[in-house]
Amino acid sequence: MKRLFLALVLDICTESACAQHHIVIADMDTRLPLTGAIVSTDAGERVVSNHMGRVSLERACRSATVSAKNYMQRRVGVADMARDTILLIPQEVVLDNVDVTAPKLGFDMQKALRSVKENAKLNEQAQKGFDMLGVFSLMFPSKKKSRAEKIKKILERY
């Protein structure tokens, strides 16, 4: 009877020892243990890591969520927990979405037209060279459409 009782007590002790699972929570960059990391299992167990980053899970579970301040939350399965070390990624490494904006640029159509007209007149004069009679054509424009007028019409339709 004593042997049966002793065998039963030993069996219960070994089962409870086997059910306990030890995990170390560490930083992925530095590999240093994390104090205060929280492990929440699907079995309803919630444990906080000690100063050495160790966590002891009492109940068997299929998955767990590991989180710590300034670290990304991680969901681990049975295979990850079998490795005994769970590495968390620091939040500084992960970038949020970045929106880049430029100042609003205004477009003045009248100013652009004046600039195009001036450039057109200068280009016409530069291509011809100096022409004394060209001065008269500037003073008394002909009815024939000039390049500047054509560009003006194109820009108005644009």
Secondary structure, DSSP 8 states (H G I E B T S, - for coil): -HHHHHHHHHHHHHHHHHH-EEEEEEETTT--B-TT-EEEETTS-EEE--TTSEEEE-S--SEEEEE-TTB--EEEEHHHHHTSEEEE-BGGGS--------------HHHHHHHHHHHHHHHHHHHH---HHHHHHHHS--SS--HHHHHHHHHHH-
